Amino acid sequence: MNDDAAECSPDHKACQALLDDLKAEVRRCGGGPVQYLEKHAEAAGFREWLLDHFPLQDEFHYSHEKNLQPIEEKEMSDVLPLTVHVSALGFSRECSLKPPCGLDLMMTLCDLYLKDGFTTAGEPLLVLQQVTPSISKDLPALDEDGLQTFSLGYLKGFARAASLLCLLHFMKKQGLNVKKQYPTLWETVIRIRVHHIKTESRLNEALTNMKISCKGSIRKATNTVQCVFMLKSLMKVGVPEPMALVKQWNAMSARAFQISGKRMTTLKLLFDSAPKARQSLIVCAVLDDILDHVQSLGWDTCVWSDDNLSTKKLYPKFQFPARSKAWQQRLRTSEDSMTLAVRRLQQSHVRLPEYQRKKPDCHSVEEISAMAACAVNLTIEIQKLAPIAQSKLEAEFLQPFGDGCPNVAQEIEVALLEKSEAFDIRNMQTFRRLLDEQVFARPVSASKIEEDSLVVDRLNLVIKQCQYDQQVFHNWMKKVSNLKNEREQQEHTWKLSQRAKCSAAAELFCKSCLRFEVWDPKKPESAIASIMDFRRLTITGKLGLSPDSKDVATLIWLNSSAPSLVPVGIVNAYMQTLSWALHDQLRGMAVVLSPTFSYGRGKLHIEEKLLMESLAKAGNHNLDWHFSILFNNKTDQRDQRPMNYQGRLVFSSVIDPTTSPFWNCDLRKTQQITTDQLPARAMREPENLSEDSLPESTDVRSASSGASKYWQIGPGACDAMLSATLTNLSPQPLGTLIVDLYVRTGEFAEAFLKQRANRPNTFFIGFCESQTEGTWVETVLKSSLTDSYLAGAVMPGGDKVPEKMPEDLCDPLPPQPRLNLLASGVIRDGKLAIPVEIVKEWGTHPLAKDFQDWLKCFQESGGEIVAAAGADSEADQKRKAAGNPDSEPAAKKKKGAVKIDEALIGEADAISQALLHECKVTVTKDSVGMLQVRAGSEVWLVNKGPKDFVAEFHQVCGFGRGSFKLMKPEEQPVEGQRFVEFKLTDYQDMIYINNQCLTVGQAVAQQRLTKPDCKVSYHEIVQDAEKGLNEFSLRLTHRVVFSSKMEEVTAEATFGNLALKENNTIWSESKALCVLWHCRWTAKGLTPVKPAVHLKGGITVKPGKALNCHQK
């Protein structure tokens, strides 16, 4: 089970993306996991998915009896927990007396689940079987007449279980394979441990829950709103005196956790403040609103506190002081005023950005309560003056006040400021307008012509307002687009400057402790001179030692795992250098990896023997000590690299090894290190970084193969090796010199730079095969070091690069325009939307022909019709809540948006031309097609199988084996030679990279996130100041072509070379196919690997059908 589950593990970015999507989805459903599951669960389908993805394991004993064995709470530490399947866990509100958890707690728990799994071994869930949820009654049991699905309730663990089920359901919805993609989570969910706790009554259940909540460092004592929810739950299940819970709790709990003072006052006010409060629907509705608000935001970040909830001035029947009887009546609180005050407090709090939210004090709550009481009583008073409908008053006065409207609040504040006896309600602006409307709304007889004239006038006003809104919005969008382009360019320029700063710091750091030299096989003594100069001029000077100091230990690193990589002359040179270094000061040690690869089958032991003989002959060294590198997690079962690399620790034979500082190092003591195997896709090869150099490899899967693949053990293994070698040195030398005798890809140098900050007295000198290799290694290492500084690592001077460009360096985006009818709240993805009420009124009106013509043009230009006028979309609400209301919603990738025209599909039996060549195109085991080249330059993709052939941008054939060639601008190919030119024009050109089809713009945009100075090989990126940063053109600087081998042209047709059987124009001009370049990112930039023929988009070919691939 562990091997399967550990096949792959999620990376941090994937986990964070999953959590972000989950948070957005749950927030849309009401703000908590229970609300999400109750809305989307589809219990029967969810049950089947859980049983399929988390099957019962034979090695565990599951307790699926109808009634689980109960235990006392005090017996939990002595009794082993029961094991149940995850589908037995309940998630409905009936499962616990406590309220469901909020969004913040759920996200914290889900983050822990993705990293550490759902651990119940040390802390089992405390479950109950008091009530069977209604959702479980219609579902089959886990065993015959056994435990019901989704039936377990909770004494403790409701938040943990509900968050887990919410996460799993979202993974089901996303189509994720939990076992493969999140193995740690799968291994812990497959076996869930619980204790079935025995409780005497529901009241006892509530007390036990509160007692457990006060224990532990993670749990928090039950807050006031949770107590209220538990009391309401006890009322629902028939407990006659729920307040008895408080008395019993105070009698049994420590003083710090007792419900007293303001908490007790709040509970009494919420339940006993008004006559018949428990039967009052209004008060119960207010209580539900408070509970929903706290559940959505959490107790710590909501508007309520024990302090402000305990003020009596918020609750019904409180009389605020006033001099006159009229104002006394206006300032008396009621159930309606409490409802209004609670709504305004909560809505005002929610509308604020998170960083501005704070709990109001008692004085602020009392002011709002007084204003709400005044607002409610004034509406009663105005109705005595005129028969204004209650719904009209609520819509025009009470509801705007509750929603936080500043205009209505200002009118009430002015009235409350004076509390004058001469106050006239008709002087308030809103009431004066309503009274005027009431007066002029009396029926007046009018002729049909006059009525039509009024309708036309109103219609013309609507049309003019809509046209005005369109023009204003168009100008705003244009200005926003220009400013965004400017901001992108400014941010890119800022990133380039920061990278230049980090690059300079990296280069300075490398110069202080790192040096690379090139081997001269004819003069091995030059390497010895370089080491001596480096030690004398750099090391002793920085450490304050005398030039002839003997207190600098030398560590020699030699990777000889693939001897065939190293030229013979260099082998002789580094053997002499190794011997000199060990005997120079007699304080050194060499770490030598033994051969693991040989091109001669069965000759590996000869390579090992030759290495040992060379080491012995070079200086009669002490080779008695072995070590091993043990690799975990084989990345590919087809990979033939061994999981165990052997090596030798080499000491000078002149001295006793125990006197060496390295004798006590961890590597010598443990004789092994353990690390992960380097995946083939993460390997790298030295490159020629000159502008006109050609790509070294045409292998799409990996740039490394053969001896090079075996030689690379990875920076992780080198890091572990270096750490084990330099730990516990005794006596500790004042300085350590690391000598890498064959640098190649610079893995050991990369490990040195990673540890240098913690080992300031270590220095590194490495020897490369050529100057090209040395330049490449220096470039890669400096780039890696620069990336670490940009990611937040501290630079040598103690500075840190800011994560984002300061806002004051760029102009802010203009606010959304205030429109008439096409309200700004319905601006979506750069498009306007018209409220459906206007369309209903004028869309079919016999006098509204002009409006109907305008509406048709509006929709053709991308306009939309929305449900409610002025209603913010959910994305708009999120942007406003985040304090950035003027930003546009992020663009989403459209999967399957590019489709091949289905008109190109015909009957396979109707093909009449003779078959010339054919190859198999395999997408999956069940999706297989045949690409056929027929007479008359016809090309067909035929489905001969029993199932549909479904593919999207899939490769259908290649151009065979070949190599790259640099050609002159006007040079033509030799007769019979076939080549494909690597030529890109702009950001819209398609390429194939990392097993996906992207535009060049998308690939560059992704790379610029970490490397803003990235390039496209053999091209120059030309930016347009009037367009976006990633909307660039490309200018060709070098003409590079892929030239197929001559024998491939005449060879038998296969999947790899079928493209050579027809002219390139057949593939490039086809409606169904295209020539795409497979590319990879290297130190030089976006580099071509090889061309191939791909589908131009997504297509489904039914059995017996064929896709016409030659039509232009």
CORGI-V506497 format. One record per backbone hydrogen bond with DSSP energy under -1.0 kcal/mol. NH is the residue of the N-H (numbers start at 1). CO is the residue of the C=O. E is the energy in kcal/mol with one decimal. If there is no record, write none. Layout:
# CORGI-V506497
nh->NH co->CO e->E
nh->NH co->CO e->E
This chain:
# CORGI-V506497
nh->5 co->1 e->-2.6
nh->6 co->2 e->-1.9
nh->7 co->4 e->-1.5
nh->15 co->11 e->-2.2
nh->16 co->12 e->-2.6
nh->17 co->13 e->-2.5
nh->18 co->14 e->-2.3
nh->19 co->15 e->-2.5
nh->20 co->16 e->-2.4
nh->21 co->17 e->-2.3
nh->22 co->18 e->-2.4
nh->23 co->19 e->-2.6
nh->24 co->20 e->-2.1
nh->25 co->21 e->-2.3
nh->26 co->22 e->-2.7
nh->27 co->23 e->-2.2
nh->28 co->24 e->-1.5
nh->30 co->27 e->-1.1
nh->31 co->26 e->-2.0
nh->36 co->32 e->-2.0
nh->37 co->33 e->-2.7
nh->38 co->34 e->-2.7
nh->39 co->35 e->-1.3
nh->40 co->36 e->-2.5
nh->41 co->37 e->-2.5
nh->46 co->42 e->-2.6
nh->47 co->43 e->-2.6
nh->48 co->44 e->-2.0
nh->49 co->45 e->-2.2
nh->50 co->46 e->-2.4
nh->51 co->47 e->-2.2
nh->52 co->48 e->-2.1
nh->53 co->49 e->-2.7
nh->54 co->50 e->-2.1
nh->60 co->57 e->-1.3
nh->63 co->83 e->-3.5
nh->64 co->62 e->-1.1
nh->71 co->196 e->-2.5
nh->75 co->72 e->-1.2
nh->76 co->73 e->-1.4
nh->78 co->75 e->-1.3
nh->79 co->75 e->-1.4
nh->82 co->194 e->-2.9
nh->84 co->192 e->-2.6
nh->88 co->85 e->-2.1
nh->89 co->86 e->-1.3
nh->90 co->152 e->-1.2
nh->95 co->92 e->-1.8
nh->96 co->93 e->-1.1
nh->106 co->102 e->-1.8
nh->107 co->103 e->-2.5
nh->108 co->104 e->-2.1
nh->109 co->105 e->-2.3
nh->110 co->106 e->-2.8
nh->111 co->107 e->-2.1
nh->112 co->108 e->-1.7
nh->113 co->109 e->-2.4
nh->114 co->110 e->-2.2
nh->115 co->111 e->-1.3
nh->116 co->112 e->-3.3
nh->117 co->113 e->-1.7
nh->119 co->117 e->-1.2
nh->125 co->193 e->-2.1
nh->126 co->156 e->-2.1
nh->127 co->195 e->-2.4
nh->128 co->153 e->-1.6
nh->136 co->133 e->-1.4
nh->139 co->136 e->-1.2
nh->142 co->147 e->-2.8
nh->146 co->143 e->-2.3
nh->147 co->64 e->-2.5
nh->150 co->87 e->-2.8
nh->151 co->148 e->-1.0
nh->152 co->88 e->-2.3
nh->153 co->128 e->-2.6
nh->154 co->95 e->-3.1
nh->155 co->126 e->-3.1
nh->156 co->126 e->-1.9
nh->161 co->157 e->-2.7
nh->162 co->158 e->-2.8
nh->163 co->159 e->-2.1
nh->164 co->160 e->-2.0
nh->165 co->161 e->-2.7
nh->166 co->162 e->-2.2
nh->167 co->163 e->-2.4
nh->168 co->164 e->-2.8
nh->169 co->165 e->-2.5
nh->170 co->166 e->-2.1
nh->171 co->167 e->-2.1
nh->172 co->168 e->-2.3
nh->173 co->169 e->-2.4
nh->174 co->170 e->-2.0
nh->176 co->171 e->-2.5
nh->181 co->177 e->-2.9
nh->182 co->178 e->-2.2
nh->186 co->182 e->-2.1
nh->187 co->183 e->-2.6
nh->188 co->184 e->-1.3
nh->189 co->185 e->-2.1
nh->190 co->186 e->-1.9
nh->192 co->84 e->-1.3
nh->194 co->82 e->-2.6
nh->195 co->125 e->-2.8
nh->197 co->127 e->-1.8
nh->198 co->71 e->-2.9
nh->205 co->201 e->-2.0
nh->206 co->202 e->-2.0
nh->207 co->203 e->-2.1
nh->208 co->204 e->-2.5
nh->209 co->205 e->-2.2
nh->210 co->206 e->-2.1
nh->211 co->207 e->-2.2
nh->212 co->208 e->-2.3
nh->213 co->209 e->-1.9
nh->215 co->212 e->-1.7
nh->227 co->223 e->-2.0
nh->228 co->224 e->-2.2
nh->229 co->225 e->-2.3
nh->230 co->226 e->-2.4
nh->231 co->227 e->-2.5
nh->232 co->228 e->-2.3
nh->233 co->229 e->-2.5
nh->234 co->230 e->-2.4
nh->235 co->231 e->-1.9
nh->236 co->232 e->-2.0
nh->237 co->233 e->-1.7
nh->238 co->235 e->-1.2
nh->239 co->234 e->-2.7
nh->244 co->241 e->-1.8
nh->245 co->242 e->-1.9
nh->247 co->243 e->-1.2
nh->248 co->244 e->-2.5
nh->249 co->245 e->-2.4
nh->250 co->246 e->-2.5
nh->251 co->247 e->-1.5
nh->252 co->248 e->-1.2
nh->253 co->249 e->-1.7
nh->257 co->254 e->-1.3
nh->263 co->260 e->-1.4
nh->265 co->261 e->-2.1
nh->266 co->262 e->-2.5
nh->267 co->263 e->-2.2
nh->268 co->264 e->-2.4
nh->269 co->265 e->-2.5
nh->270 co->266 e->-2.6
nh->271 co->267 e->-1.5
nh->272 co->268 e->-3.4
nh->273 co->269 e->-1.3
nh->277 co->274 e->-1.4
nh->284 co->280 e->-2.2
nh->285 co->281 e->-2.2
nh->286 co->282 e->-2.4
nh->287 co->283 e->-2.8
nh->288 co->284 e->-2.3
nh->289 co->285 e->-2.3
nh->290 co->286 e->-2.3
nh->291 co->287 e->-2.4
nh->292 co->288 e->-2.8
nh->293 co->289 e->-2.3
nh->294 co->290 e->-2.4
nh->295 co->291 e->-2.6
nh->296 co->292 e->-2.1
nh->297 co->293 e->-2.2
nh->298 co->294 e->-2.8
nh->309 co->305 e->-2.1
nh->314 co->311 e->-1.3
nh->317 co->333 e->-1.8
nh->320 co->331 e->-2.4
nh->328 co->324 e->-1.8
nh->329 co->325 e->-2.1
nh->330 co->326 e->-1.6
nh->331 co->327 e->-1.6
nh->332 co->329 e->-1.1
nh->333 co->318 e->-2.8
nh->338 co->334 e->-2.3
nh->339 co->335 e->-2.1
nh->340 co->336 e->-2.2
nh->341 co->337 e->-2.8
nh->342 co->338 e->-2.6
nh->343 co->339 e->-2.0
nh->344 co->340 e->-2.3
nh->345 co->341 e->-2.5
nh->346 co->342 e->-2.4
nh->347 co->343 e->-2.8
nh->348 co->344 e->-2.4
nh->349 co->345 e->-1.6
nh->350 co->346 e->-2.4
nh->351 co->347 e->-2.0
nh->356 co->353 e->-1.7
nh->365 co->361 e->-1.9
nh->366 co->362 e->-2.6
nh->367 co->363 e->-2.0
nh->368 co->364 e->-2.0
nh->369 co->365 e->-2.3
nh->370 co->366 e->-2.3
nh->371 co->367 e->-2.2
nh->372 co->368 e->-2.7
nh->373 co->369 e->-2.6
nh->374 co->370 e->-2.3
nh->375 co->371 e->-2.5
nh->376 co->372 e->-2.5
nh->377 co->373 e->-2.2
nh->378 co->374 e->-2.2
nh->379 co->375 e->-1.6
nh->380 co->376 e->-1.4
nh->381 co->377 e->-1.9
nh->382 co->378 e->-2.5
nh->383 co->379 e->-1.4
nh->386 co->382 e->-1.8
nh->388 co->386 e->-2.5
nh->393 co->389 e->-1.9
nh->394 co->390 e->-2.5
nh->395 co->391 e->-2.2
nh->396 co->392 e->-2.3
nh->397 co->393 e->-2.3
nh->398 co->393 e->-1.8
nh->399 co->394 e->-3.3
nh->401 co->397 e->-1.6
nh->402 co->398 e->-2.5
nh->403 co->399 e->-2.1
nh->404 co->401 e->-1.3
nh->405 co->400 e->-3.2
nh->409 co->405 e->-1.4
nh->410 co->406 e->-2.1
nh->411 co->407 e->-1.8
nh->412 co->408 e->-1.9
nh->413 co->409 e->-2.6
nh->414 co->410 e->-2.2
nh->415 co->411 e->-1.7
nh->416 co->412 e->-2.6
nh->417 co->413 e->-1.8
nh->419 co->415 e->-2.2
nh->423 co->420 e->-1.3
nh->427 co->424 e->-2.1
nh->428 co->425 e->-1.3
nh->432 co->428 e->-2.8
nh->433 co->429 e->-2.2
nh->434 co->430 e->-2.2
nh->435 co->431 e->-2.5
nh->436 co->432 e->-2.3
nh->437 co->433 e->-2.4
nh->438 co->434 e->-2.0
nh->439 co->435 e->-2.1
nh->440 co->436 e->-2.6
nh->451 co->447 e->-2.2
nh->452 co->448 e->-2.4
nh->453 co->449 e->-2.2
nh->454 co->450 e->-2.1
nh->455 co->451 e->-2.1
nh->456 co->452 e->-2.6
nh->457 co->453 e->-2.2
nh->458 co->454 e->-2.4
nh->459 co->455 e->-2.6
nh->460 co->456 e->-2.8
nh->461 co->457 e->-1.9
nh->462 co->458 e->-2.0
nh->463 co->459 e->-2.5
nh->464 co->460 e->-2.6
nh->465 co->461 e->-2.4
nh->466 co->462 e->-2.4
nh->467 co->463 e->-2.7
nh->468 co->464 e->-2.5
nh->469 co->465 e->-2.5
nh->470 co->466 e->-2.3
nh->471 co->467 e->-2.2
nh->472 co->468 e->-2.7
nh->473 co->469 e->-2.7
nh->474 co->470 e->-2.6
nh->475 co->471 e->-2.3
nh->476 co->472 e->-2.3
nh->477 co->473 e->-2.8
nh->478 co->474 e->-2.1
nh->479 co->475 e->-2.1
nh->480 co->476 e->-2.8
nh->481 co->477 e->-2.7
nh->482 co->478 e->-2.2
nh->483 co->479 e->-2.5
nh->484 co->480 e->-2.7
nh->485 co->481 e->-2.3
nh->486 co->482 e->-2.2
nh->487 co->483 e->-2.8
nh->488 co->484 e->-2.7
nh->489 co->485 e->-2.3
nh->490 co->486 e->-2.8
nh->491 co->487 e->-3.1
nh->492 co->488 e->-2.6
nh->493 co->489 e->-2.6
nh->494 co->490 e->-2.6
nh->495 co->491 e->-2.6
nh->496 co->492 e->-2.4
nh->497 co->493 e->-2.2
nh->498 co->494 e->-2.4
nh->499 co->495 e->-2.6
nh->500 co->496 e->-2.5
nh->501 co->497 e->-2.1
nh->502 co->498 e->-2.5
nh->503 co->499 e->-3.0
nh->504 co->500 e->-2.2
nh->505 co->501 e->-1.9
nh->506 co->502 e->-2.5
nh->507 co->503 e->-2.4
nh->508 co->504 e->-2.2
nh->509 co->505 e->-2.3
nh->510 co->506 e->-2.6
nh->511 co->507 e->-2.2
nh->512 co->508 e->-1.2
nh->514 co->510 e->-2.8
nh->515 co->764 e->-1.2
nh->517 co->766 e->-2.8
nh->519 co->768 e->-2.7
nh->523 co->520 e->-1.7
nh->526 co->523 e->-1.7
nh->528 co->524 e->-1.1
nh->529 co->525 e->-2.2
nh->530 co->526 e->-2.0
nh->531 co->527 e->-2.2
nh->532 co->528 e->-2.2
nh->533 co->529 e->-2.6
nh->534 co->530 e->-2.5
nh->535 co->531 e->-2.4
nh->536 co->532 e->-2.6
nh->537 co->533 e->-3.3
nh->538 co->534 e->-1.6
nh->539 co->534 e->-1.7
nh->540 co->535 e->-2.4
nh->542 co->538 e->-2.0
nh->543 co->539 e->-2.3
nh->545 co->540 e->-2.6
nh->549 co->546 e->-2.2
nh->553 co->735 e->-2.3
nh->555 co->737 e->-3.2
nh->556 co->589 e->-2.7
nh->557 co->739 e->-3.1
nh->558 co->591 e->-2.6
nh->565 co->562 e->-2.0
nh->566 co->563 e->-1.4
nh->571 co->567 e->-1.9
nh->572 co->568 e->-2.2
nh->573 co->569 e->-1.8
nh->574 co->570 e->-2.9
nh->575 co->571 e->-1.7
nh->576 co->572 e->-1.7
nh->577 co->573 e->-2.1
nh->578 co->574 e->-2.3
nh->579 co->575 e->-2.1
nh->580 co->576 e->-2.2
nh->581 co->577 e->-2.7
nh->582 co->578 e->-2.0
nh->583 co->579 e->-1.4
nh->584 co->580 e->-1.6
nh->589 co->554 e->-1.9
nh->590 co->650 e->-2.5
nh->591 co->556 e->-3.4
nh->592 co->648 e->-2.7
nh->593 co->558 e->-2.5
nh->594 co->646 e->-2.7
nh->596 co->561 e->-3.1
nh->597 co->561 e->-1.2
nh->603 co->600 e->-2.1
nh->607 co->603 e->-1.5
nh->608 co->604 e->-2.1
nh->609 co->605 e->-2.2
nh->610 co->606 e->-2.6
nh->611 co->607 e->-2.1
nh->612 co->608 e->-2.2
nh->613 co->609 e->-2.5
nh->614 co->610 e->-2.5
nh->615 co->611 e->-2.4
nh->616 co->612 e->-2.3
nh->617 co->613 e->-2.9
nh->618 co->614 e->-2.0
nh->620 co->616 e->-3.0
nh->622 co->651 e->-2.8
nh->627 co->647 e->-1.7
nh->628 co->671 e->-1.3
nh->629 co->645 e->-2.7
nh->630 co->673 e->-3.0
nh->631 co->643 e->-2.8
nh->632 co->675 e->-2.4
nh->639 co->636 e->-1.7
nh->645 co->629 e->-2.2
nh->647 co->627 e->-1.9
nh->648 co->592 e->-2.8
nh->649 co->625 e->-3.0
nh->650 co->590 e->-3.1
nh->651 co->622 e->-1.9
nh->659 co->656 e->-2.2
nh->660 co->657 e->-1.8
nh->663 co->660 e->-1.8
nh->665 co->662 e->-1.3
nh->666 co->727 e->-1.0
nh->667 co->724 e->-1.8
nh->669 co->665 e->-1.7
nh->670 co->666 e->-3.0
nh->671 co->667 e->-1.8
nh->673 co->628 e->-2.0
nh->675 co->630 e->-2.4
nh->677 co->632 e->-1.9
nh->682 co->679 e->-1.2
nh->683 co->680 e->-1.3
nh->693 co->690 e->-1.5
nh->708 co->705 e->-1.1
nh->710 co->706 e->-1.5
nh->711 co->707 e->-2.0
nh->712 co->708 e->-1.3
nh->718 co->714 e->-2.0
nh->719 co->715 e->-2.5
nh->720 co->716 e->-2.2
nh->721 co->717 e->-2.5
nh->722 co->718 e->-2.9
nh->723 co->719 e->-2.4
nh->724 co->720 e->-2.3
nh->725 co->721 e->-1.7
nh->726 co->722 e->-2.0
nh->730 co->661 e->-1.8
nh->735 co->551 e->-1.2
nh->736 co->761 e->-2.3
nh->737 co->553 e->-3.2
nh->738 co->763 e->-3.1
nh->739 co->555 e->-3.1
nh->740 co->765 e->-2.3
nh->741 co->557 e->-2.3
nh->743 co->767 e->-2.3
nh->746 co->743 e->-2.0
nh->750 co->746 e->-2.0
nh->751 co->747 e->-1.9
nh->752 co->748 e->-2.1
nh->753 co->749 e->-2.3
nh->754 co->750 e->-1.8
nh->755 co->751 e->-1.5
nh->756 co->752 e->-1.3
nh->758 co->755 e->-1.1
nh->762 co->759 e->-1.6
nh->763 co->736 e->-2.3
nh->764 co->513 e->-2.6
nh->765 co->738 e->-2.6
nh->766 co->515 e->-2.4
nh->767 co->740 e->-2.0
nh->768 co->517 e->-3.2
nh->774 co->770 e->-2.1
nh->775 co->771 e->-2.7
nh->776 co->772 e->-2.1
nh->777 co->773 e->-2.6
nh->778 co->774 e->-2.4
nh->779 co->775 e->-2.3
nh->780 co->776 e->-2.7
nh->781 co->777 e->-2.6
nh->782 co->778 e->-2.4
nh->783 co->779 e->-2.3
nh->784 co->780 e->-2.5
nh->785 co->781 e->-2.5
nh->786 co->782 e->-2.5
nh->787 co->783 e->-2.5
nh->788 co->784 e->-1.8
nh->789 co->785 e->-1.8
nh->790 co->786 e->-2.3
nh->791 co->787 e->-1.6
nh->792 co->789 e->-1.2
nh->793 co->788 e->-2.5
nh->795 co->799 e->-2.8
nh->798 co->795 e->-2.7
nh->809 co->806 e->-1.6
nh->810 co->807 e->-1.5
nh->823 co->821 e->-2.0
nh->826 co->823 e->-1.8
nh->827 co->824 e->-1.5
nh->828 co->831 e->-1.9
nh->831 co->828 e->-1.9
nh->834 co->864 e->-3.0
nh->836 co->866 e->-1.9
nh->839 co->835 e->-1.2
nh->840 co->836 e->-2.7
nh->841 co->837 e->-1.8
nh->842 co->838 e->-2.4
nh->843 co->839 e->-2.8
nh->848 co->845 e->-1.5
nh->852 co->848 e->-2.3
nh->853 co->849 e->-2.1
nh->854 co->850 e->-2.3
nh->855 co->851 e->-2.9
nh->856 co->852 e->-1.9
nh->857 co->853 e->-2.0
nh->858 co->854 e->-2.5
nh->859 co->855 e->-2.3
nh->860 co->856 e->-2.1
nh->861 co->857 e->-1.7
nh->862 co->859 e->-1.6
nh->863 co->858 e->-2.5
nh->864 co->832 e->-2.0
nh->866 co->834 e->-2.0
nh->871 co->868 e->-1.3
nh->873 co->825 e->-1.3
nh->877 co->873 e->-2.4
nh->878 co->874 e->-2.1
nh->879 co->875 e->-2.1
nh->880 co->876 e->-2.4
nh->881 co->877 e->-2.7
nh->882 co->878 e->-1.8
nh->883 co->880 e->-1.5
nh->884 co->879 e->-2.8
nh->887 co->884 e->-1.3
nh->897 co->894 e->-1.0
nh->900 co->1098 e->-2.5
nh->904 co->901 e->-1.7
nh->905 co->902 e->-1.7
nh->906 co->1106 e->-2.8
nh->908 co->1104 e->-2.3
nh->911 co->908 e->-1.4
nh->916 co->933 e->-2.4
nh->917 co->933 e->-2.2
nh->919 co->931 e->-1.8
nh->921 co->929 e->-3.4
nh->923 co->927 e->-2.7
nh->924 co->927 e->-1.2
nh->929 co->921 e->-2.8
nh->930 co->942 e->-2.8
nh->931 co->919 e->-2.6
nh->932 co->940 e->-3.4
nh->933 co->917 e->-2.6
nh->934 co->938 e->-3.4
nh->935 co->914 e->-2.4
nh->938 co->934 e->-1.1
nh->940 co->932 e->-2.3
nh->941 co->1107 e->-2.1
nh->942 co->930 e->-3.2
nh->943 co->1105 e->-2.4
nh->949 co->1101 e->-2.7
nh->951 co->1099 e->-2.0
nh->953 co->1097 e->-2.0
nh->956 co->1093 e->-2.8
nh->957 co->1093 e->-1.3
nh->958 co->1055 e->-1.4
nh->960 co->1056 e->-3.3
nh->963 co->1043 e->-2.0
nh->965 co->1041 e->-2.4
nh->967 co->1039 e->-2.8
nh->971 co->968 e->-1.4
nh->977 co->974 e->-2.5
nh->980 co->1042 e->-2.0
nh->982 co->1040 e->-2.7
nh->983 co->981 e->-1.3
nh->987 co->1032 e->-2.1
nh->989 co->986 e->-1.4
nh->991 co->998 e->-3.1
nh->992 co->1077 e->-2.7
nh->993 co->996 e->-2.6
nh->998 co->991 e->-2.1
nh->1000 co->989 e->-2.4
nh->1001 co->987 e->-2.7
nh->1003 co->999 e->-2.3
nh->1004 co->1000 e->-2.6
nh->1005 co->1001 e->-2.4
nh->1006 co->1002 e->-2.2
nh->1007 co->1003 e->-2.0
nh->1008 co->1004 e->-2.5
nh->1010 co->1007 e->-1.2
nh->1011 co->1007 e->-3.0
nh->1014 co->1011 e->-1.7
nh->1017 co->1086 e->-1.9
nh->1019 co->1016 e->-1.8
nh->1020 co->1035 e->-2.3
nh->1022 co->1033 e->-3.0
nh->1027 co->1024 e->-1.7
nh->1031 co->1028 e->-1.6
nh->1033 co->1022 e->-2.3
nh->1034 co->985 e->-3.4
nh->1035 co->1020 e->-2.4
nh->1037 co->1018 e->-2.4
nh->1038 co->1018 e->-1.3
nh->1041 co->965 e->-2.6
nh->1042 co->980 e->-2.9
nh->1043 co->963 e->-3.2
nh->1044 co->978 e->-2.3
nh->1045 co->961 e->-2.6
nh->1058 co->1054 e->-1.6
nh->1059 co->958 e->-1.9
nh->1060 co->1057 e->-2.1
nh->1061 co->1058 e->-2.0
nh->1066 co->1063 e->-1.2
nh->1068 co->1064 e->-2.5
nh->1069 co->1065 e->-2.2
nh->1071 co->1111 e->-2.4
nh->1074 co->1094 e->-2.1
nh->1076 co->1092 e->-2.6
nh->1078 co->1090 e->-2.8
nh->1079 co->992 e->-2.5
nh->1080 co->1087 e->-2.1
nh->1082 co->1085 e->-2.3
nh->1086 co->1015 e->-2.5
nh->1087 co->1080 e->-2.9
nh->1089 co->1078 e->-3.1
nh->1090 co->1078 e->-1.1
nh->1092 co->1076 e->-2.0
nh->1093 co->957 e->-2.5
nh->1094 co->1074 e->-3.0
nh->1095 co->954 e->-2.2
nh->1096 co->1072 e->-2.7
nh->1098 co->898 e->-2.5
nh->1099 co->951 e->-2.4
nh->1101 co->949 e->-2.7
nh->1104 co->943 e->-2.3
nh->1105 co->1102 e->-2.0
nh->1106 co->906 e->-2.6
nh->1107 co->941 e->-2.7
nh->1108 co->904 e->-2.5
nh->1109 co->939 e->-2.5
